[in-house]
Amino acid sequence: MNLVQPAMRRPLTVVVLVIAVVLGAGLALQRMARDIFPPLGIPTIYVAQPYGGMDPAQMEGYLTYYYEYHFLYITGIEHVESKSIQGAAIIKLQFYPGTDMAQAMSETVAYVNRARAFMPPGTVPPFIMRFDAGSVPVGNLVFSSETRTVGQLQDAALNLVRPLFATLPGVSAPPPFGGSARAIVVNVKPDRLRACNLSPDDVVNAIAAANTISPSGNVMLGDKYPMVPLNSVVKNIKDLEVVPIRAGTFPAVFVRDVAW
């Protein structure tokens, strides 16, 4: 008795099925989303608060405490963890599984704004981010040059390279770090301050008052109305040396007398 396999009875059907599987596999490879770290839906939000110059105890008492107090009002919150270091604080908000994270994020932003009302002047807005396995960086881009300075590399990475990566689909390019930001340091002489009966706050207030950012104005010159910029911001750093700290009394005290 000759038994013939069912598949051999319909060879065209088998061929069509194989072609359909191959075409379907190719179409799936082209359209299927691929990610090294796929989103897992971890109900976690991180709040990073910087404040330069504060020690861990000050960060805990003046900033972190108010965040922890207000975050307990968020719907679906499970617990709040925080870590304060010099100049920064990290607050971790853990939510119950199934929490609407879009609503949780909006409530977090609202309570961050409310908590900042109780914080010291000069507190900048924090970084608020969702953390997931897909948030882990897949690579680091390191810049080096034998002709450019660290500051120039920082400017190139921030203003030229980062926009190229940030516009790619599915890519989030964080700001570069490690570069030296341009800063003006005024070294105060404690003995000269005591001799002039001044405090470091007097020096800070004098420099801030002499270096104020003001919008440009307009002056009517006949039938013209040109814009006139103000010289309220020093262009040469050496001009800060002649800023008066205590004027109107003899002898007048300038920044150059108590600092360098």
FIPA-759618 format. One line per 2 residues: number of its first residue (from 1); their letters; for each residue x, y, z of N, C-alpha, C. Coordinates in pm, 1 decimal. Layout:
<recs>
NUM) a) X:Y:Z:X:Y:Z:X:Y:Z  ...
</recs>
This chain:
<recs>
1) mn) 86.2:-119.8:0.0:0.0:0.0:0.0:88.9:123.6:0.0  68.7:210.6:-97.5:151.6:329.0:-113.1:85.0:447.0:-42.3
3) lv) 153.6:497.3:62.2:102.0:612.2:136.9:176.1:737.2:94.4  103.6:834.7:51.3:163.1:961.4:5.8:138.0:1067.4:114.0
5) qp) 242.5:1142.2:150.6:228.5:1247.5:250.8:129.2:1353.9:202.9  48.0:1409.6:297.8:-49.6:1513.4:257.5:15.3:1634.5:194.6
7) am) 136.1:1670.1:243.9:200.8:1788.9:189.7:243.7:1770.6:45.8  277.3:1645.0:9.9:319.4:1620.2:-127.0:203.1:1622.0:-224.1
9) rr) 82.3:1608.6:-173.0:-34.0:1611.4:-260.8:-66.3:1753.0:-308.2  -25.9:1855.5:-226.8:-54.1:1995.5:-262.2:77.4:2074.7:-260.4
11) pl) 164.9:2054.9:-355.7:294.8:2125.6:-354.2:280.0:2276.3:-370.0  183.2:2321.9:-446.3:165.5:2466.2:-463.7:124.7:2533.7:-333.7
13) tv) 40.1:2468.0:-256.8:-2.0:2524.8:-127.8:116.5:2539.9:-34.0  203.1:2440.3:-30.1:321.3:2446.4:56.0:413.5:2560.1:13.3
15) vv) 433.0:2574.2:-115.4:519.5:2681.7:-165.8:462.9:2818.3:-129.8  332.6:2834.9:-145.8:268.9:2963.3:-112.6:283.7:2992.8:36.6
17) lv) 266.5:2891.7:121.1:281.0:2912.7:265.2:423.6:2951.2:302.3  520.9:2887.0:241.1:660.7:2920.7:270.1:691.5:3063.7:226.3
19) ia) 645.6:3102.4:108.8:669.2:3240.0:60.9:600.8:3340.4:154.1  480.0:3307.6:199.4:409.5:3398.3:289.3:484.7:3415.3:420.9
21) vv) 539.4:3304.7:474.8:616.5:3313.8:599.7:741.8:3398.6:580.3  811.0:3380.5:468.5:932.8:3457.9:442.8:900.7:3606.2:427.6
23) lg) 795.8:3637.9:350.9:758.4:3778.6:334.8:713.3:3839.6:466.6  636.0:3762.6:544.1:593.0:3813.8:673.8:709.4:3837.9:768.2
25) ag) 810.6:3748.1:764.5:928.1:3767.3:850.1:1005.9:3891.3:809.4  1021.2:3912.1:677.6:1091.3:4032.1:632.6:1017.8:4159.4:668.3
27) la) 885.1:4158.8:654.1:806.3:4276.0:691.3:813.0:4302.4:841.0  813.2:4195.7:921.1:821.6:4212.9:1065.9:956.7:4270.0:1107.6
29) lq) 1064.1:4226.4:1043.5:1195.9:4279.4:1076.3:1207.8:4427.4:1043.6  1138.7:4471.3:938.5:1146.5:4612.1:900.8:1063.7:4701.3:991.3
31) rm) 948.8:4652.9:1035.5:856.6:4738.0:1111.3:860.9:4715.8:1262.3  923.0:4610.5:1306.9:924.9:4580.8:1449.3:1016.9:4679.2:1521.8
33) ar) 967.1:4735.5:1630.9:1047.7:4827.4:1710.9:1157.7:4749.7:1782.7  1279.4:4801.3:1772.7:1393.3:4736.2:1835.2:1456.2:4830.6:1934.7
35) di) 1486.4:4781.2:2053.7:1547.5:4861.2:2158.9:1633.2:4769.2:2243.5  1753.8:4817.8:2274.3:1842.3:4736.7:2358.0:1782.9:4721.2:2497.9
37) fp) 1728.2:4829.8:2549.5:1664.0:4827.1:2680.0:1517.9:4865.9:2660.9  1428.7:4774.1:2638.4:1288.1:4808.2:2614.3:1225.2:4866.6:2739.2
39) pl) 1122.7:4954.1:2724.4:1055.3:5010.1:2841.0:982.3:4902.3:2919.6  1003.6:4901.8:3050.2:942.7:4802.0:3137.1:829.3:4858.3:3220.7
41) gi) 806.5:4988.3:3212.2:697.7:5047.5:3289.5:724.3:5052.9:3438.4  849.6:5076.4:3478.6:883.0:5084.6:3620.5:822.8:5213.1:3677.2
43) pt) 739.6:5204.6:3781.2:672.6:5324.9:3833.9:764.9:5404.9:3925.4  863.5:5470.2:3866.7:962.4:5544.3:3944.4:988.1:5678.9:3878.5
45) iy) 997.2:5783.5:3959.3:1031.7:5917.8:3913.4:1146.7:5969.0:3999.2  1243.9:6030.9:3934.6:1358.8:6087.7:4004.5:1353.3:6240.4:3993.2
47) va) 1386.5:6305.7:4103.9:1396.4:6451.5:4108.9:1537.0:6486.1:4154.7  1612.4:6555.7:4070.6:1749.5:6595.2:4101.9:1754.7:6746.1:4120.0
49) qp) 1790.7:6788.7:4241.0:1792.9:6931.4:4274.6:1936.1:6977.7:4298.9  1990.1:7063.5:4212.5:2123.7:7119.1:4239.1:2114.7:7251.2:4315.2
51) yg) 2214.8:7277.1:4394.9:2230.3:7407.3:4461.3:2376.8:7419.0:4501.4  2454.0:7488.4:4419.6:2597.6:7497.1:4442.2:2633.1:7566.1:4572.2
53) gm) 2728.5:7507.5:4644.4:2779.8:7568.4:4766.0:2722.1:7515.5:4895.1  2610.6:7443.7:4890.5:2548.5:7393.3:5012.7:2606.5:7257.1:5048.7
55) dp) 2629.9:7236.8:5179.6:2678.0:7107.9:5226.0:2560.8:7011.7:5241.1  2585.1:6882.0:5263.8:2474.8:6785.3:5272.0:2370.3:6818.2:5377.0
57) aq) 2414.1:6869.2:5493.9:2316.5:6902.1:5598.6:2225.2:7016.0:5554.5  2279.9:7116.5:5486.5:2196.9:7226.3:5437.3:2103.0:7180.1:5326.8
59) me) 2151.4:7094.5:5238.3:2063.9:7040.7:5134.5:1947.6:6963.8:5195.4  1975.0:6889.0:5300.6:1870.4:6810.9:5365.1:1768.6:6899.6:5435.4
61) gy) 1816.0:7002.1:5506.0:1725.1:7084.2:5584.8:1650.3:7189.6:5506.2  1716.9:7249.5:5406.3:1658.2:7362.5:5335.1:1585.2:7323.8:5206.8
63) lt) 1616.7:7206.7:5149.1:1555.8:7169.8:5021.2:1488.9:7032.4:5024.3  1565.4:6930.2:5060.5:1512.5:6793.5:5053.1:1391.8:6774.7:5141.9
65) yy) 1394.1:6833.4:5261.2:1282.5:6816.4:5354.6:1150.8:6862.6:5294.5  1151.9:6977.2:5227.3:1028.1:7030.5:5171.1:978.8:6944.8:5054.7
67) ye) 1071.4:6888.8:4976.9:1029.5:6797.4:4871.2:963.7:6673.0:4930.0  1026.2:6612.7:5027.9:969.8:6491.2:5088.2:833.1:6519.5:5150.8
69) yh) 818.6:6635.3:5211.3:691.6:6669.8:5275.4:579.5:6680.8:5172.8  606.8:6745.1:5060.1:501.1:6768.3:4961.5:477.2:6646.4:4872.5
71) fl) 578.0:6564.1:4849.3:559.3:6449.4:4759.9:466.6:6344.7:4818.9  446.5:6344.6:4947.9:355.9:6246.8:5009.1:210.3:6273.7:4973.7
73) yi) 180.2:6388.7:4913.6:43.7:6417.7:4870.4:12.4:6360.0:4732.8  112.5:6308.5:4661.9:91.3:6260.5:4526.1:11.7:6130.3:4530.0
75) tg) -80.6:6116.7:4437.1:-164.5:5997.0:4430.1:-82.0:5876.7:4386.9  -97.4:5764.9:4458.8:-30.5:5640.7:4423.3:112.3:5629.1:4471.5
77) ie) 158.9:5721.3:4555.4:296.8:5715.8:4602.6:312.3:5601.3:4701.6  418.5:5524.4:4687.7:447.3:5414.6:4779.5:547.0:5456.4:4886.9
79) hv) 660.3:5510.4:4846.0:756.0:5564.0:4941.8:847.9:5661.7:4869.0  916.3:5743.7:4948.6:1006.1:5846.0:4896.3:1143.5:5823.5:4957.9
81) es) 1244.3:5818.2:4872.8:1382.2:5805.9:4917.3:1460.1:5929.1:4872.6  1557.7:5968.1:4951.9:1636.9:6086.0:4917.6:1781.2:6064.9:4959.9
83) ks) 1869.3:6133.2:4888.8:2011.6:6132.5:4921.0:2065.9:6271.5:4894.3  2125.9:6330.6:4995.9:2178.6:6466.0:4985.3:2331.0:6460.8:4989.3
85) iq) 2392.8:6525.4:4893.0:2537.7:6538.8:4888.8:2570.8:6686.9:4876.3  2697.9:6717.4:4867.6:2737.0:6857.1:4857.2:2693.0:6914.6:4722.9
87) ga) 2605.3:7012.7:4728.9:2561.1:7082.4:4609.3:2450.6:7015.9:4530.8  2394.9:6904.1:4579.1:2290.1:6836.2:4502.5:2212.5:6743.0:4593.9
89) ai) 2089.5:6714.0:4552.5:2003.2:6619.9:4623.7:1927.9:6537.2:4520.5  1914.5:6407.4:4546.9:1843.1:6314.8:4459.5:1726.0:6257.7:4537.7
91) ik) 1605.3:6275.3:4486.8:1484.9:6222.2:4551.2:1422.9:6119.6:4458.4  1398.2:6000.3:4510.6:1338.7:5890.9:4433.9:1195.4:5870.7:4479.3
93) lq) 1102.1:5876.6:4386.1:959.7:5856.7:4414.5:917.9:5721.1:4358.4  883.1:5629.9:4445.6:839.4:5497.2:4405.4:687.7:5488.8:4415.9
95) fy) 621.2:5443.8:4307.2:475.8:5436.6:4302.6:431.6:5290.2:4300.6  305.2:5269.4:4332.1:248.0:5135.5:4327.4:231.5:5092.3:4182.1
97) pg) 246.2:4961.6:4152.7:224.1:4914.1:4015.3:82.4:4945.1:3968.8  72.5:4985.5:3844.0:-56.7:5021.9:3787.5:-91.2:5168.3:3799.5
99) td) -4.6:5247.1:3861.8:-30.6:5390.6:3875.7:-18.7:5459.2:3739.9  -108.7:5551.6:3714.8:-102.3:5631.6:3592.5:17.9:5725.7:3604.1
101) ma) 127.9:5693.1:3534.9:250.5:5769.5:3551.3:243.3:5906.8:3485.2  156.6:5923.1:3386.1:138.8:6056.8:3328.8:79.0:6151.7:3431.9
103) qa) -22.4:6104.1:3505.0:-80.6:6185.8:3610.6:18.0:6204.8:3723.9  93.7:6099.6:3756.7:192.9:6111.7:3863.8:300.1:6214.4:3828.6
105) ms) 341.5:6218.3:3702.7:441.3:6315.9:3661.5:387.5:6458.0:3671.0  263.5:6478.3:3628.5:205.0:6613.2:3636.5:190.0:6657.1:3781.6
107) et) 150.1:6567.1:3870.8:137.9:6602.6:4012.0:275.2:6630.2:4072.1  376.6:6554.3:4029.6:511.5:6578.3:4081.0:559.8:6717.7:4043.8
109) va) 537.4:6757.3:3919.4:577.8:6891.1:3875.7:503.6:6998.4:3956.0  374.2:6976.4:3981.9:295.9:7074.7:4056.9:347.5:7089.3:4199.3
111) yv) 378.3:6977.5:4265.6:425.8:6984.9:4403.9:570.6:7031.0:4412.3  648.4:7011.7:4305.6:782.2:7069.3:4302.3:774.1:7221.5:4303.0
113) nr) 685.2:7276.9:4221.2:668.7:7422.7:4218.3:620.1:7476.1:4352.1  534.4:7401.1:4419.6:486.0:7446.9:4550.0:596.4:7438.6:4655.4
115) ar) 676.7:7331.8:4651.2:782.2:7316.3:4750.6:891.1:7421.8:4735.2  916.6:7466.4:4612.6:1021.3:7565.7:4590.2:988.1:7700.0:4651.9
117) af) 860.8:7723.9:4683.3:823.9:7849.8:4747.7:879.9:7859.9:4888.9  914.7:7746.8:4950.0:967.1:7746.3:5086.2:1119.3:7739.2:5089.6
119) mp) 1183.4:7738.8:4974.2:1327.9:7717.3:4968.1:1403.0:7848.8:4961.0  1535.4:7845.4:4982.3:1613.9:7969.6:4983.1:1610.6:8039.6:4848.0
121) pg) 1631.7:8170.5:4845.4:1637.1:8243.2:4718.1:1750.6:8190.2:4630.4  1726.0:8187.1:4501.7:1826.0:8137.8:4408.4:1816.0:7990.4:4378.4
123) tv) 1713.9:7922.1:4433.0:1696.8:7779.8:4405.0:1646.6:7761.5:4262.3  1722.9:7692.3:4182.0:1685.2:7670.3:4042.6:1589.2:7552.3:4033.7
125) pp) 1507.8:7544.2:3928.5:1417.8:7429.0:3912.5:1495.9:7299.0:3901.8  1444.8:7191.1:3955.8:1517.5:7063.4:3951.8:1494.8:6990.5:3819.4
127) fi) 1569.5:6883.0:3801.4:1550.2:6792.1:3688.9:1453.1:6682.7:3733.0  1343.1:6665.6:3657.0:1242.2:6564.2:3687.5:1238.8:6466.4:3571.4
129) mr) 1259.1:6337.4:3599.9:1270.7:6239.6:3491.5:1212.1:6105.9:3534.0  1155.6:6036.9:3435.7:1113.6:5898.5:3451.5:1234.5:5809.2:3433.3
131) fd) 1247.6:5709.6:3517.9:1359.6:5616.6:3504.6:1308.0:5481.1:3462.9  1371.1:5425.6:3360.3:1334.1:5294.3:3310.2:1460.6:5228.2:3257.5
133) ag) 1449.3:5100.3:3226.6:1565.0:5032.1:3169.7:1607.1:5095.7:3038.7  1510.9:5154.2:2966.2:1543.7:5221.9:2842.0:1613.2:5355.0:2861.9
135) sv) 1619.8:5404.2:2986.8:1686.3:5530.5:3014.5:1836.1:5515.2:3035.2  1884.1:5392.2:3041.2:2026.1:5368.3:3061.2:2101.8:5408.1:2935.0
137) pv) 2208.5:5485.9:2945.8:2281.3:5526.5:2825.3:2343.8:5407.1:2755.3  2337.7:5408.2:2623.2:2393.8:5299.5:2543.6:2535.5:5331.3:2498.0
139) gn) 2583.0:5451.6:2525.1:2719.2:5485.3:2484.3:2757.8:5622.3:2535.9  2886.2:5645.8:2543.8:2941.1:5774.1:2586.7:3027.8:5831.0:2475.9
141) lv) 3009.9:5958.7:2450.3:3087.1:6027.5:2347.7:3189.1:6116.9:2417.2  3316.5:6089.5:2396.0:3425.6:6160.4:2462.8:3493.7:6251.6:2362.3
143) fs) 3516.4:6375.7:2402.0:3579.6:6474.7:2315.6:3721.6:6502.3:2365.1  3812.3:6514.9:2272.8:3950.6:6550.9:2304.9:4008.4:6629.9:2188.0
145) se) 4100.5:6717.9:2220.0:4161.7:6800.7:2116.7:4297.8:6848.2:2166.1  4390.1:6860.9:2072.5:4523.2:6912.1:2104.7:4534.6:7061.4:2081.6
147) tr) 4434.7:7120.9:2017.9:4442.3:7263.6:1985.6:4336.2:7345.8:2057.7  4223.7:7285.5:2092.7:4116.3:7359.3:2157.0:4120.7:7340.9:2308.5
149) tv) 4070.1:7442.5:2378.8:4065.5:7436.7:2523.9:3944.8:7355.3:2569.4  3939.9:7328.8:2699.4:3827.6:7253.1:2754.3:3698.0:7331.8:2739.6
151) gq) 3706.0:7463.2:2757.2:3586.8:7545.5:2739.9:3534.5:7543.6:2598.5  3623.3:7546.0:2499.9:3580.5:7538.9:2360.0:3519.3:7404.2:2327.1
153) lq) 3573.0:7297.2:2383.3:3514.2:7165.5:2363.0:3375.5:7157.4:2424.9  3360.6:7218.8:2541.8:3229.7:7220.6:2606.3:3127.3:7293.7:2520.9
155) da) 3164.8:7407.1:2465.0:3073.0:7482.2:2379.2:3038.8:7404.2:2252.0  3137.4:7338.1:2192.0:3110.9:7260.6:2071.0:3019.8:7142.2:2098.6
157) al) 3042.7:7073.4:2211.1:2959.2:6958.1:2245.0:2816.3:6999.7:2276.3  2799.4:7114.8:2340.9:2666.5:7159.1:2381.6:2588.2:7220.1:2266.7
159) nl) 2652.4:7299.6:2183.6:2580.5:7376.4:2082.7:2586.6:7316.9:1942.6  2680.2:7226.6:1915.8:2693.1:7169.7:1781.7:2661.5:7020.5:1778.3
161) vr) 2721.3:6943.5:1867.3:2706.8:6798.1:1861.3:2576.0:6752.3:1924.1  2541.2:6805.6:2039.8:2420.4:6759.4:2109.0:2293.9:6779.3:2026.6
163) pl) 2273.6:6892.5:1956.5:2151.8:6903.1:1873.4:2141.9:6797.7:1764.4  2255.2:6748.4:1714.9:2250.7:6645.2:1612.1:2195.0:6514.5:1666.5
165) fa) 2230.1:6478.1:1789.6:2181.0:6354.7:1849.3:2039.6:6371.3:1903.9  2007.5:6488.5:1956.6:1876.7:6508.2:2020.2:1762.1:6500.6:1920.3
167) tl) 1788.0:6527.8:1794.4:1681.5:6525.4:1693.7:1660.2:6387.0:1632.4  1741.7:6289.2:1668.0:1723.0:6154.0:1616.1:1603.8:6088.0:1684.4
169) pg) 1524.7:6008.8:1612.2:1407.1:5945.4:1673.9:1447.5:5844.4:1780.5  1384.5:5855.9:1897.4:1409.3:5762.7:2006.2:1536.4:5787.8:2083.8
171) vs) 1604.2:5899.0:2058.8:1731.5:5928.4:2124.3:1713.8:6050.3:2213.7  1765.7:6041.0:2334.1:1767.5:6153.4:2426.1:1912.8:6182.1:2460.1
173) ap) 1962.0:6297.0:2419.3:2101.7:6333.1:2439.5:2112.9:6425.8:2560.1  2170.2:6380.6:2669.8:2184.9:6467.2:2787.3:2290.9:6573.1:2762.9
175) pp) 2291.8:6678.3:2841.4:2394.3:6782.2:2823.7:2531.7:6728.7:2859.7  2635.8:6779.6:2796.0:2771.5:6732.0:2825.8:2815.6:6775.4:2964.8
177) fg) 2904.6:6698.0:3021.6:2958.8:6730.7:3152.5:3109.9:6707.5:3150.0  3176.8:6768.3:3244.9:3321.9:6754.9:3254.3:3396.2:6877.9:3206.7
179) gs) 3329.5:6964.3:3131.0:3394.0:7085.0:3082.7:3394.6:7193.3:3188.4  3482.6:7286.4:3171.2:3494.8:7396.5:3266.5:3412.1:7514.5:3218.2
181) ar) 3315.4:7552.0:3297.6:3233.2:7668.9:3265.1:3308.2:7797.2:3299.9  3285.2:7900.4:3220.8:3352.4:8028.4:3243.2:3299.5:8090.5:3371.4
183) ai) 3389.6:8126.3:3459.3:3351.7:8183.6:3587.9:3453.7:8288.9:3628.1  3404.9:8389.2:3699.5:3489.3:8495.7:3753.4:3496.5:8477.5:3904.5
185) vv) 3616.0:8458.8:3955.7:3636.5:8433.6:4098.4:3697.1:8558.2:4161.9  3635.3:8606.4:4266.3:3684.1:8721.2:4342.6:3734.3:8669.1:4477.0
187) nv) 3863.1:8676.5:4498.6:3924.6:8631.4:4623.4:3930.8:8747.7:4721.9  3858.4:8731.4:4830.8:3848.1:8837.9:4931.0:3958.0:8819.9:5035.7
189) kp) 4014.1:8931.4:5079.5:4116.5:8930.8:5184.6:4048.2:8953.4:5319.5  4044.1:8852.9:5406.1:3971.9:8868.3:5533.9:4026.8:8980.2:5621.5
191) dr) 4160.7:8997.2:5625.1:4217.2:9101.0:5710.0:4178.1:9240.7:5661.9  4172.7:9261.9:5530.8:4132.4:9391.4:5478.4:3983.6:9417.8:5504.0
193) lr) 3901.3:9312.4:5498.6:3759.4:9329.8:5529.3:3740.7:9373.0:5674.1  3812.0:9309.3:5764.5:3799.2:9346.5:5906.6:3848.8:9488.4:5930.2
195) ac) 3956.2:9526.0:5860.9:4008.9:9661.6:5878.7:3910.8:9766.8:5828.8  3834.8:9735.1:5725.5:3737.1:9830.2:5671.0:3597.9:9810.5:5730.0
197) nl) 3583.7:9717.1:5824.2:3454.6:9690.1:5888.5:3348.3:9650.5:5785.3  3386.8:9557.9:5697.4:3297.7:9509.2:5593.3:3283.1:9357.9:5605.0
199) sp) 3185.1:9304.3:5533.8:3160.4:9160.1:5530.6:3163.0:9112.1:5386.0  3178.0:8981.4:5364.6:3173.0:8931.6:5226.1:3042.2:8963.8:5156.0
201) dd) 2931.8:8971.1:5230.5:2804.7:9006.5:5167.8:2807.9:9147.3:5109.6  2882.1:9238.1:5172.0:2893.4:9373.1:5117.3:2962.5:9371.2:4981.4
203) vv) 3063.3:9287.0:4966.6:3132.3:9275.6:4838.0:3039.1:9216.4:4732.8  2964.6:9113.3:4770.7:2871.5:9049.7:4676.4:2765.2:9149.1:4631.1
205) na) 2708.3:9221.6:4724.4:2602.9:9317.7:4689.1:2656.1:9429.4:4600.1  2778.4:9475.8:4626.2:2835.3:9582.7:4544.8:2860.2:9536.1:4402.2
207) ia) 2914.6:9414.8:4385.1:2940.9:9363.7:4251.0:2809.5:9338.3:4177.2  2709.7:9285.2:4247.8:2580.1:9260.3:4183.4:2513.6:9390.3:4140.2
209) aa) 2525.5:9495.2:4221.8:2463.8:9623.0:4186.8:2535.8:9691.5:4070.6  2665.5:9666.0:4056.9:2741.7:9729.5:3948.9:2741.5:9647.3:3821.4
211) nt) 2679.2:9530.6:3822.8:2678.6:9444.0:3705.5:2536.3:9392.1:3684.2  2444.5:9483.3:3659.6:2302.5:9452.1:3648.1:2262.5:9440.1:3501.3
213) is) 2189.0:9334.8:3470.1:2139.6:9315.1:3333.6:2010.6:9394.4:3316.3  2012.3:9488.9:3225.5:1896.4:9574.4:3199.1:1866.0:9573.5:3050.2
215) ps) 1739.0:9580.0:3014.0:1704.6:9583.6:2871.4:1743.2:9716.7:2808.9  1764.3:9712.6:2678.8:1799.6:9834.6:2606.6:1679.7:9928.3:2599.0
217) gn) 1707.7:10056.0:2587.5:1602.9:10156.1:2575.9:1608.0:10224.9:2440.2  1524.0:10324.7:2426.1:1517.3:10401.9:2301.6:1530.8:10550.2:2334.1
219) vm) 1595.4:10622.9:2245.4:1616.7:10766.2:2262.2:1564.6:10837.4:2137.4  1488.6:10943.3:2160.8:1436.7:11022.7:2047.9:1541.6:11124.3:2005.1
221) lg) 1591.3:11107.9:1883.7:1688.9:11199.2:1825.5:1628.3:11256.5:1697.7  1555.3:11365.6:1712.6:1488.6:11424.3:1598.1:1375.4:11334.6:1551.1
223) dk) 1383.6:11292.5:1426.9:1281.4:11204.7:1372.1:1320.7:11057.3:1382.3  1425.6:11026.6:1457.8:1471.1:10888.9:1474.5:1445.4:10841.7:1618.0
225) yp) 1437.1:10712.3:1631.8:1408.9:10652.3:1763.1:1496.5:10528.1:1780.2  1629.2:10548.2:1785.8:1719.6:10432.5:1786.9:1720.6:10362.7:1922.3
227) mv) 1758.5:10235.3:1916.6:1778.7:10159.0:2040.4:1915.4:10192.9:2098.6  1918.3:10208.5:2229.0:2041.2:10246.7:2298.0:2068.9:10143.7:2407.4
229) pl) 2169.6:10061.7:2391.5:2202.2:9966.1:2498.5:2265.1:10035.8:2618.3  2246.3:9977.7:2734.4:2301.3:10033.6:2857.5:2435.4:9969.9:2888.2
231) ns) 2519.5:10045.1:2955.8:2650.5:9994.0:2995.8:2648.3:9945.7:3140.9  2537.6:9882.2:3179.3:2524.2:9834.7:3316.7:2596.7:9703.1:3341.6
233) vv) 2644.4:9638.4:3234.9:2720.3:9514.4:3247.6:2863.7:9541.4:3205.1  2959.0:9506.0:3288.9:3098.8:9530.8:3257.9:3143.6:9438.2:3145.4
235) kn) 3221.9:9490.6:3054.4:3277.1:9411.2:2945.1:3419.6:9365.9:2974.6  3489.8:9444.8:3053.6:3625.7:9409.6:3094.5:3623.3:9372.1:3242.1
237) ik) 3672.9:9254.2:3273.3:3668.1:9206.1:3411.0:3746.2:9298.5:3504.3  3847.0:9363.6:3454.0:3925.9:9454.3:3539.1:3843.4:9572.1:3586.9
239) dl) 3730.0:9600.1:3519.6:3645.1:9710.6:3563.6:3579.3:9681.5:3698.8  3570.9:9554.4:3736.7:3512.8:9522.7:3867.1:3600.9:9571.8:3982.1
241) ev) 3727.9:9594.6:3954.6:3815.9:9639.8:4061.9:3780.9:9780.4:4110.2  3719.0:9861.2:4025.6:3688.2:9999.1:4064.6:3544.2:10012.2:4112.8
243) vp) 3476.8:9901.1:4138.7:3340.4:9907.6:4191.2:3346.8:9952.6:4336.7  3274.6:10058.5:4372.9:3278.1:10104.3:4512.6:3194.1:10014.6:4603.0
245) ir) 3250.9:9975.3:4712.9:3177.3:9897.8:4813.4:3114.5:9990.9:4915.5  3188.4:10090.3:4956.1:3136.2:10189.7:5049.9:3173.9:10327.1:4997.6
247) ag) 3074.5:10397.1:4944.6:3097.6:10529.5:4887.7:3027.8:10634.7:4973.3  3066.8:10757.7:4953.0:3004.3:10868.1:5025.5:3071.7:10901.3:5155.9
249) tf) 3160.5:10818.1:5200.7:3235.8:10845.7:5324.0:3383.5:10839.0:5291.1  3461.6:10904.2:5372.4:3606.4:10906.5:5347.9:3675.0:10812.0:5445.0
251) pa) 3764.0:10726.8:5396.0:3795.5:10707.5:5253.7:3700.3:10606.9:5189.9  3675.8:10620.1:5060.9:3592.2:10524.7:4988.8:3666.9:10392.3:4973.9
253) vf) 3590.9:10284.1:4976.5:3648.2:10149.6:4967.2:3601.4:10087.1:4836.7  3698.0:10039.5:4758.2:3668.2:9974.0:4632.2:3698.1:9825.2:4643.8
255) vr) 3653.9:9752.7:4538.8:3677.0:9609.1:4540.7:3824.4:9577.2:4540.6  3903.5:9655.8:4471.3:4047.5:9630.0:4463.3:4116.7:9646.1:4598.8
257) dv) 4051.8:9717.0:4692.4:4110.4:9737.5:4823.3:4095.5:9616.6:4914.9  3996.3:9531.3:4889.9:3970.8:9420.0:4980.7:3972.6:9285.2:4909.9
259) aw) 3995.0:9283.0:4779.7:3992.4:9157.4:4705.8:4086.4:9166.4:4587.0  4107.4:9052.3:4526.3:4190.9:9047.1:4407.2:4141.7:8934.4:4317.0
</recs>
